[in-house]
Amino acid sequence: MMSYTKLEKFFDFSEPAVGTAGLSRPHARTRKAAVRWASGPYQARSFVGSKSFGDWPDEVDRDVPIAIGREENRAGTARSTCPKLRNFFISGMRRLSCSFLVLIFLLCGLSATSRAGLVWDSTTVTIDTHGSPETRLAEFRFRNDSDQPVRIRGVKSSCGCTVVRPEKDVYAPGESGILPISHKPKSGSVPRRYRISVSTDESGGRVHDLALVVLSEPRLTVEGRRMLVWEKGESRTPKEIVLRTKPGDALQLTGAAAESEIVTAELAGSGDQRTLRITPKDGATGRVRIRLQSEPPLPEMDATFFAVLR
């Protein structure tokens, strides 16, 4: 025969629930369970009732839905088997979750490997303008390492001074390509960095970020003014301009030449520091341009100096 009863130990409503002071019983957090008693050694399979969290015995888990097996020994004392069941269930779920995550990572790795797409020899290219305003050319090299054709949808630069035009749009698997760049330097000697974004159709859409670093340190530094002036009545004694080249640079200063005979120009010194000495003729007046000679030749604005005789 089967009979049903309440577990008075678990469902004592005589005292208020712990942590629910000021609240009536219906407002306390409750649980429900079903209790069924079998003949012979009494075995609690499930229970039905309402119980506040604060009143549950310590051996009953408060966070897991109730499914507690309970048996009584000859002394009438009871012990709970719920922690064992719960631990077994949780450990099994953890092992299953770890295995599932490892499988996902492996699949993602295989997918990324099979769809490598465009691979760049270098994502950063550096050019040195040596302080010259002349347009400089550079390039980024790449290849298509995927097993599918890759289309370049567009290229954007962070500055209008940098122009990028792909040689073509579609690259077959294993094909290599070049992304040419034309850069118009800005004035100043501060290094600059420009961002170049290349959009492709890889995996439904991908953006490759590249960088162009521009160094603008001039090859020749002039200490003082480029124009030397002799005022009216001033003695026509020689004046000098100090010139410095970048250490380790291949630039060689070979001489200086004046466009008029009213002054003479000569280059003195050696190494990274040279001196341009200009000597005017007595009584001469006028304005003379002086050209600095070098190998390789310097831009005109860097190699030009003036002498003014009043």
FIPAGU-537346 format. One record per residue (C-alpha): x, y, z. Coordinates in steps of 0.02 Angstrom, whole numbers, plus 50000, padded with zeros to 5 digits. Each point is the difference from the previous one (the first is absolute). Layout:
N
XYZ;...
//
This chain:
310
500005000050000;500555017949966;499655014050122;500375018849997;500455011550141;500905016150034;501735001150066;499685010650153;501865002650024;500135008549830;498345009350002;499875008050172;499075016549976;499955004350185;501445012749988;500315013949874;501244996749861;501805005650023;500365016349909;498145003949973;499665011050153;498565011849966;499334989349857;498514988350007;500214981549958;499325001549820;501375012849962;501454988850056;500954990449866;499314982349993;500294983249921;498824986049956;500304981350001;499014983750002;500174986950138;499594981849974;500274986650131;500224981649959;499664985250117;501434990750084;501605010550024;499275017349980;500755008449845;499655018449961;499945001249810;499345017849987;499005012650100;498625012749980;499905015550107;500525018050020;501575004850092;500995016150026;501844999949955;500455005350175;499204984350078;500784986549891;501224988250088;501855002049956;500084983549908;498685005649873;500705009649852;499125016949983;500505004049822;499564984049907;498204994149966;499514987250133;500234981749958;500634992950165;500144981650040;499904996650187;500074983950098;499844996050185;501104988050097;499494989550150;500385013950125;498725010949911;501285012849946;500045005949821;501405004349880;499885008849834;500714993149837;499685016149904;501785007250009;500704984449917;498735000649860;500235018549977;501914998949994;499924985849876;498825010149889;501035016150010;501664991349965;499254991349849;499315016449931;501695008550024;500914986449905;498725001149861;500145019149991;501904999449992;499974987249860;498735010549904;501065015850016;501584991049943;499064993549848;499405017649956;501785007150013;500684986249888;498675003049869;500325018950004;501884997149981;499744988449851;498815012549921;501235014450022;501424989649929;499024995149847;499485018249969;501645009250027;499625012249858;501235014149963;501664998550091;501135015450002;501904999649996;499935014850119;498555010450064;501145015150029;501075009049872;501215014150043;500635013349880;501215014450032;499685016049906;501595008350067;498995015850019;499675001149813;498255004649936;500184988749850;498734985849980;500584983250066;499484982649943;499804984450106;499104983349991;499244986050105;500244982149939;498754986050034;499384983149939;498364990550006;500284984850113;498194994149995;499204987149885;498785012949932;500205015849893;500085016050102;499275016449939;500625016950061;498435010350025;500825016550044;501505009050074;499945015250116;501405011150066;499955011050155;500765014549901;499725007149827;501895001749982;500114981049985;499254992349843;499764981149986;499434991449840;499954980949990;500704992549840;498404989649982;498484994350100;500004980850002;501454988650049;499944981249970;500534987250133;501905000650021;500185016049897;501125014150061;499685018549980;500655017650035;499085014750075;500895015649935;500015016250101;500355017949949;500365012250144;500175018949993;501025005150155;499445014050113;501165013450066;500874997450167;501204987350072;498784990750115;499754981449958;498234996249943;498964984149992;498584997349875;498694986150008;499504990549844;498464988650005;499764986449869;498254992549989;499794982549925;498614987149980;500874987050110;498774990950113;498615011649947;501045015850032;501675004050080;501085015550024;501914999449998;500825014450095;501685005949931;501145014350055;501135011949905;501345008250109;500795015749928;501645006850068;500365018049953;501675004050080;500955010749874;501654993649933;500755017350019;499785011450151;500455018449988;500525009550157;499505018149979;499195008849853;500154995249818;500155018249951;501555010050049;499875019149994;501355013449993;499285016950040;500535015949912;501665005950068;500324983250085;501714992449974;499964986449867;500774986750112;499594981349974;498484992550086;499654981550033;498534988050008;500184983550097;499334984649911;499664983150081;499564983649915;499164984950081;501254988050076;500214984649892;499125008049852;500734997249827;499835018549959;501685007949953;500215019049987;501245003349860;500035018949977;499075016549976;499795011949852;499395018149991;498995006349851;500935016850000;501835005050016;499645013150133;500184986350131;501004983950016;499354984450086;501014985650068;499684984750107;501134996850149;500144986250129;499664981349986;498894986250068;498235003350061;500335018650031;500515011849859;500135018849983;499405010449853;501095015649993;499435014849892;501165014549963;499365015749911;501085011749894;500375017450066;498755012949945;498864987349916;498125000750018;498614988649946;499134983650037;500834983449960;499364982250003;501204986550059;499764981849957;500644986050112;500704985249905;499784982350066;499924981749952;498604994849984;499305017149957;498915008550132;498295007449960;500165017949936;499245008050154;501224990750114;501545004249895;499665018649972;500755014650100;500055018949973;501215014450026;499335017950002;501215014649983;499275017350036;
//
